[in-house]
Amino acid sequence: LLFNGCAIYSLAGSIPPHIKSISIPLVDNETSEYGLEQKVTDNIIEKFNEQGILKVKNRDYADSIIKGTISKVDESPYTFNKEESISEYRYKVFLKLEWYDVKNDKNLISKTYSGFGSYGLSGDISNDGIDNDNDGKIDDFDDDEFGEPRTFAAGVAMRKISEDIINDIMTTW
């Protein structure tokens, strides 16, 4: 009997049963990075739509709400070459988030998330010798590394945050 019960376990079942939808309004941005709030919000919505676990709805009709604030962006040297010059930067985004249960009037998650991406100074991430998106693939072996280095690193950071949020919501209970 115990084995059969475990065989049908699903992560979506860990969300409170009365929560079928979520509202994801534009996150606040306390940083000087223009437009970051829209990119983070879009990434979170995209991840929820991909997973299909909770239906994304207007705030007035949703069972739960995500409220987020980008609190900090940190961009700092990450690796150095033999001459002790910077060869790689790390771009890191911090997002304070609350997942609120409308029906029960309580916070389900209150947490700060962070995600990072890396980039070099070459200007071409497709041949910079860096695993820019932390997937274990470099340059010719990674078909999704292209574009402006800093912008790409920011996108990687936001995708990581979105994935972490989805994982936490699916395993809350």
Phi and psi restraints in degrees (value plus and minus 20) as a CYANA .aco file:
   2 LEU   PHI     -81.9   -41.9
   2 LEU   PSI     -62.3   -22.3
   3 PHE   PHI     -81.8   -41.8
   3 PHE   PSI     -63.8   -23.8
   4 ASN   PHI     -83.4   -43.4
   4 ASN   PSI     -57.3   -17.3
   5 GLY   PHI     -84.3   -44.3
   5 GLY   PSI     -58.4   -18.4
   6 CYS   PHI     -93.3   -53.3
   6 CYS   PSI     -48.9    -8.9
   7 ALA   PHI     -86.5   -46.5
   7 ALA   PSI     -45.7    -5.7
   8 ILE   PHI    -125.3   -85.3
   8 ILE   PSI     -10.2    29.8
   9 TYR   PHI     -84.1   -44.1
   9 TYR   PSI     118.4   158.4
  10 SER   PHI    -157.6  -117.6
  10 SER   PSI     132.0   172.0
  11 LEU   PHI     -85.3   -45.3
  11 LEU   PSI     -55.4   -15.4
  12 ALA   PHI     -81.7   -41.7
  12 ALA   PSI     -47.2    -7.2
  13 GLY   PHI     -89.9   -49.9
  13 GLY   PSI     -31.1     8.9
  14 SER   PHI    -104.1   -64.1
  14 SER   PSI     -31.7     8.3
  15 ILE   PHI     -96.7   -56.7
  15 ILE   PSI     118.9   158.9
  16 PRO   PHI     -69.6   -29.6
  16 PRO   PSI     114.6   154.6
  17 PRO   PHI     -81.3   -41.3
  17 PRO   PSI     -45.5    -5.5
  18 HIS   PHI    -100.3   -60.3
  18 HIS   PSI     -30.5     9.5
  19 ILE   PHI    -114.5   -74.5
  19 ILE   PSI      89.5   129.5
  20 LYS   PHI    -135.0   -95.0
  20 LYS   PSI     -32.1     7.9
  21 SER   PHI    -162.7  -122.7
  21 SER   PSI     144.5   184.5
  22 ILE   PHI    -164.0  -124.0
  22 ILE   PSI     123.0   163.0
  23 SER   PHI    -127.0   -87.0
  23 SER   PSI     115.6   155.6
  24 ILE   PHI    -148.1  -108.1
  24 ILE   PSI      62.4   102.4
  25 PRO   PHI     -91.3   -51.3
  25 PRO   PSI     144.2   184.2
  26 LEU   PHI     -74.6   -34.6
  26 LEU   PSI     107.8   147.8
  27 VAL   PHI     -90.9   -50.9
  27 VAL   PSI     135.9   175.9
  28 ASP   PHI    -101.2   -61.2
  28 ASP   PSI     136.9   176.9
  29 ASN   PHI    -151.4  -111.4
  29 ASN   PSI      91.3   131.3
  30 GLU   PHI    -114.3   -74.3
  30 GLU   PSI     -11.7    28.3
  31 THR   PHI    -124.2   -84.2
  31 THR   PSI     154.6   194.6
  32 SER   PHI    -112.0   -72.0
  32 SER   PSI     -14.3    25.7
  33 GLU   PHI     -98.6   -58.6
  33 GLU   PSI      82.6   122.6
  34 TYR   PHI     -85.9   -45.9
  34 TYR   PSI     113.6   153.6
  35 GLY   PHI      63.5   103.5
  35 GLY   PSI     -25.6    14.4
  36 LEU   PHI     -82.4   -42.4
  36 LEU   PSI     -56.6   -16.6
  37 GLU   PHI     -80.9   -40.9
  37 GLU   PSI     -58.8   -18.8
  38 GLN   PHI     -89.6   -49.6
  38 GLN   PSI     -60.6   -20.6
  39 LYS   PHI     -85.6   -45.6
  39 LYS   PSI     -62.3   -22.3
  40 VAL   PHI     -84.5   -44.5
  40 VAL   PSI     -67.6   -27.6
  41 THR   PHI     -79.1   -39.1
  41 THR   PSI     -66.8   -26.8
  42 ASP   PHI     -79.4   -39.4
  42 ASP   PSI     -60.8   -20.8
  43 ASN   PHI     -83.5   -43.5
  43 ASN   PSI     -62.6   -22.6
  44 ILE   PHI     -85.4   -45.4
  44 ILE   PSI     -66.6   -26.6
  45 ILE   PHI     -80.3   -40.3
  45 ILE   PSI     -64.0   -24.0
  46 GLU   PHI     -78.8   -38.8
  46 GLU   PSI     -64.1   -24.1
  47 LYS   PHI     -84.0   -44.0
  47 LYS   PSI     -60.6   -20.6
  48 PHE   PHI     -85.3   -45.3
  48 PHE   PSI     -61.3   -21.3
  49 ASN   PHI     -86.1   -46.1
  49 ASN   PSI     -58.1   -18.1
  50 GLU   PHI     -83.1   -43.1
  50 GLU   PSI     -64.8   -24.8
  51 GLN   PHI     -95.0   -55.0
  51 GLN   PSI     -52.4   -12.4
  52 GLY   PHI      45.4    85.4
  52 GLY   PSI       1.8    41.8
  53 ILE   PHI     -99.7   -59.7
  53 ILE   PSI     -65.4   -25.4
  54 LEU   PHI    -143.6  -103.6
  54 LEU   PSI     118.0   158.0
  55 LYS   PHI     -97.7   -57.7
  55 LYS   PSI     110.0   150.0
  56 VAL   PHI    -100.5   -60.5
  56 VAL   PSI     102.4   142.4
  57 LYS   PHI    -152.5  -112.5
  57 LYS   PSI     148.8   188.8
  58 ASN   PHI     -82.6   -42.6
  58 ASN   PSI     126.7   166.7
  59 ARG   PHI     -71.8   -31.8
  59 ARG   PSI     -57.0   -17.0
  60 ASP   PHI     -88.5   -48.5
  60 ASP   PSI     -38.5     1.5
  61 TYR   PHI    -138.3   -98.3
  61 TYR   PSI     -18.7    21.3
  62 ALA   PHI    -109.5   -69.5
  62 ALA   PSI     129.5   169.5
  63 ASP   PHI    -100.7   -60.7
  63 ASP   PSI     -42.5    -2.5
  64 SER   PHI    -166.2  -126.2
  64 SER   PSI     142.2   182.2
  65 ILE   PHI    -157.1  -117.1
  65 ILE   PSI     118.7   158.7
  66 ILE   PHI    -122.7   -82.7
  66 ILE   PSI     107.4   147.4
  67 LYS   PHI    -138.4   -98.4
  67 LYS   PSI     107.4   147.4
  68 GLY   PHI    -154.1  -114.1
  68 GLY   PSI     134.2   174.2
  69 THR   PHI    -159.0  -119.0
  69 THR   PSI     102.4   142.4
  70 ILE   PHI     -95.1   -55.1
  70 ILE   PSI      92.4   132.4
  71 SER   PHI    -115.3   -75.3
  71 SER   PSI     -44.2    -4.2
  72 LYS   PHI    -183.2  -143.2
  72 LYS   PSI     126.3   166.3
  73 VAL   PHI    -144.8  -104.8
  73 VAL   PSI     108.7   148.7
  74 ASP   PHI    -140.0  -100.0
  74 ASP   PSI     105.5   145.5
  75 GLU   PHI    -147.8  -107.8
  75 GLU   PSI      95.4   135.4
  76 SER   PHI    -166.6  -126.6
  76 SER   PSI     139.2   179.2
  77 PRO   PHI     -78.5   -38.5
  77 PRO   PSI     121.4   161.4
  78 TYR   PHI    -139.7   -99.7
  78 TYR   PSI     -62.0   -22.0
  79 THR   PHI    -154.7  -114.7
  79 THR   PSI     136.2   176.2
  80 PHE   PHI    -146.7  -106.7
  80 PHE   PSI     132.4   172.4
  81 ASN   PHI    -109.6   -69.6
  81 ASN   PSI    -194.6  -154.6
  82 LYS   PHI     -80.6   -40.6
  82 LYS   PSI     -50.7   -10.7
  83 GLU   PHI    -103.6   -63.6
  83 GLU   PSI     -13.8    26.2
  84 GLU   PHI      45.1    85.1
  84 GLU   PSI       7.1    47.1
  85 SER   PHI    -115.6   -75.6
  85 SER   PSI     132.5   172.5
  86 ILE   PHI     -86.9   -46.9
  86 ILE   PSI     109.6   149.6
  87 SER   PHI    -134.7   -94.7
  87 SER   PSI     -36.5     3.5
  88 GLU   PHI    -171.2  -131.2
  88 GLU   PSI     118.6   158.6
  89 TYR   PHI    -129.3   -89.3
  89 TYR   PSI     134.0   174.0
  90 ARG   PHI    -137.0   -97.0
  90 ARG   PSI     106.5   146.5
  91 TYR   PHI    -125.6   -85.6
  91 TYR   PSI      97.7   137.7
  92 LYS   PHI    -145.1  -105.1
  92 LYS   PSI     114.4   154.4
  93 VAL   PHI    -134.5   -94.5
  93 VAL   PSI     117.4   157.4
  94 PHE   PHI    -136.1   -96.1
  94 PHE   PSI     110.6   150.6
  95 LEU   PHI    -149.4  -109.4
  95 LEU   PSI      98.9   138.9
  96 LYS   PHI    -103.5   -63.5
  96 LYS   PSI     110.3   150.3
  97 LEU   PHI    -155.9  -115.9
  97 LEU   PSI     123.8   163.8
  98 GLU   PHI    -149.1  -109.1
  98 GLU   PSI     113.6   153.6
  99 TRP   PHI    -128.8   -88.8
  99 TRP   PSI      98.4   138.4
 100 TYR   PHI    -133.2   -93.2
 100 TYR   PSI     110.1   150.1
 101 ASP   PHI    -108.6   -68.6
 101 ASP   PSI      90.6   130.6
 102 VAL   PHI     -86.2   -46.2
 102 VAL   PSI     -66.6   -26.6
 103 LYS   PHI     -81.8   -41.8
 103 LYS   PSI     -66.9   -26.9
 104 ASN   PHI    -112.1   -72.1
 104 ASN   PSI     -18.8    21.2
 105 ASP   PHI      32.0    72.0
 105 ASP   PSI      33.8    73.8
 106 LYS   PHI    -172.1  -132.1
 106 LYS   PSI     134.7   174.7
 107 ASN   PHI     -98.7   -58.7
 107 ASN   PSI     113.5   153.5
 108 LEU   PHI    -116.3   -76.3
 108 LEU   PSI     -54.3   -14.3
 109 ILE   PHI    -157.7  -117.7
 109 ILE   PSI     116.2   156.2
 110 SER   PHI    -159.5  -119.5
 110 SER   PSI      86.7   126.7
 111 LYS   PHI    -177.2  -137.2
 111 LYS   PSI     135.0   175.0
 112 THR   PHI    -124.2   -84.2
 112 THR   PSI     106.8   146.8
 113 TYR   PHI    -125.7   -85.7
 113 TYR   PSI     134.2   174.2
 114 SER   PHI    -163.3  -123.3
 114 SER   PSI     130.8   170.8
 115 GLY   PHI    -166.5  -126.5
 115 GLY   PSI     134.7   174.7
 116 PHE   PHI    -160.7  -120.7
 116 PHE   PSI     138.0   178.0
 117 GLY   PHI    -155.3  -115.3
 117 GLY   PSI     137.4   177.4
 118 SER   PHI    -136.9   -96.9
 118 SER   PSI     131.6   171.6
 119 TYR   PHI    -174.2  -134.2
 119 TYR   PSI     132.7   172.7
 120 GLY   PHI    -122.3   -82.3
 120 GLY   PSI    -193.3  -153.3
 121 LEU   PHI    -118.5   -78.5
 121 LEU   PSI     -19.3    20.7
 122 SER   PHI     -89.5   -49.5
 122 SER   PSI     -44.9    -4.9
 123 GLY   PHI      69.3   109.3
 123 GLY   PSI     -31.3     8.7
 124 ASP   PHI    -149.3  -109.3
 124 ASP   PSI      81.0   121.0
 125 ILE   PHI     -93.4   -53.4
 125 ILE   PSI     -30.6     9.4
 126 SER   PHI     -97.2   -57.2
 126 SER   PSI     -31.3     8.7
 127 ASN   PHI    -166.8  -126.8
 127 ASN   PSI      22.1    62.1
 128 ASP   PHI    -118.2   -78.2
 128 ASP   PSI     -21.3    18.7
 129 GLY   PHI      54.1    94.1
 129 GLY   PSI      -4.2    35.8
 130 ILE   PHI    -139.1   -99.1
 130 ILE   PSI     120.4   160.4
 131 ASP   PHI    -103.1   -63.1
 131 ASP   PSI      61.8   101.8
 132 ASN   PHI     -82.3   -42.3
 132 ASN   PSI     -51.3   -11.3
 133 ASP   PHI    -129.8   -89.8
 133 ASP   PSI      -7.0    33.0
 134 ASN   PHI      37.4    77.4
 134 ASN   PSI      17.3    57.3
 135 ASP   PHI    -125.4   -85.4
 135 ASP   PSI     -12.0    28.0
 136 GLY   PHI      63.0   103.0
 136 GLY   PSI     -15.1    24.9
 137 LYS   PHI    -137.9   -97.9
 137 LYS   PSI     124.0   164.0
 138 ILE   PHI    -146.5  -106.5
 138 ILE   PSI     114.6   154.6
 139 ASP   PHI      28.0    68.0
 139 ASP   PSI    -131.4   -91.4
 140 ASP   PHI     -79.7   -39.7
 140 ASP   PSI     -41.4    -1.4
 141 PHE   PHI    -113.1   -73.1
 141 PHE   PSI     -18.4    21.6
 142 ASP   PHI    -146.3  -106.3
 142 ASP   PSI      84.0   124.0
 143 ASP   PHI    -101.2   -61.2
 143 ASP   PSI     -21.7    18.3
 144 ASP   PHI    -131.0   -91.0
 144 ASP   PSI      -6.3    33.7
 145 GLU   PHI    -119.2   -79.2
 145 GLU   PSI      80.6   120.6
 146 PHE   PHI    -178.7  -138.7
 146 PHE   PSI     139.8   179.8
 147 GLY   PHI      90.0   130.0
 147 GLY   PSI    -194.2  -154.2
 148 GLU   PHI     -89.6   -49.6
 148 GLU   PSI     109.1   149.1
 149 PRO   PHI     -74.6   -34.6
 149 PRO   PSI     -70.5   -30.5
 150 ARG   PHI     -87.2   -47.2
 150 ARG   PSI     -60.4   -20.4
 151 THR   PHI     -83.7   -43.7
 151 THR   PSI     -61.6   -21.6
 152 PHE   PHI     -83.1   -43.1
 152 PHE   PSI     -65.0   -25.0
 153 ALA   PHI     -80.7   -40.7
 153 ALA   PSI     -60.0   -20.0
 154 ALA   PHI     -83.5   -43.5
 154 ALA   PSI     -61.8   -21.8
 155 GLY   PHI     -82.3   -42.3
 155 GLY   PSI     -60.6   -20.6
 156 VAL   PHI     -82.1   -42.1
 156 VAL   PSI     -63.9   -23.9
 157 ALA   PHI     -80.8   -40.8
 157 ALA   PSI     -63.6   -23.6
 158 MET   PHI     -89.2   -49.2
 158 MET   PSI     -58.0   -18.0
 159 ARG   PHI     -83.4   -43.4
 159 ARG   PSI     -60.1   -20.1
 160 LYS   PHI     -83.1   -43.1
 160 LYS   PSI     -64.2   -24.2
 161 ILE   PHI     -80.2   -40.2
 161 ILE   PSI     -66.1   -26.1
 162 SER   PHI     -80.0   -40.0
 162 SER   PSI     -63.2   -23.2
 163 GLU   PHI     -83.6   -43.6
 163 GLU   PSI     -61.8   -21.8
 164 ASP   PHI     -84.7   -44.7
 164 ASP   PSI     -59.3   -19.3
 165 ILE   PHI     -82.8   -42.8
 165 ILE   PSI     -68.4   -28.4
 166 ILE   PHI     -78.1   -38.1
 166 ILE   PSI     -66.9   -26.9
 167 ASN   PHI     -80.5   -40.5
 167 ASN   PSI     -62.2   -22.2
 168 ASP   PHI     -87.3   -47.3
 168 ASP   PSI     -60.5   -20.5
 169 ILE   PHI     -86.1   -46.1
 169 ILE   PSI     -58.9   -18.9
 170 MET   PHI     -89.9   -49.9
 170 MET   PSI     -41.0    -1.0
 171 THR   PHI    -139.2   -99.2
 171 THR   PSI       5.0    45.0
 172 THR   PHI     -84.8   -44.8
 172 THR   PSI     -61.6   -21.6
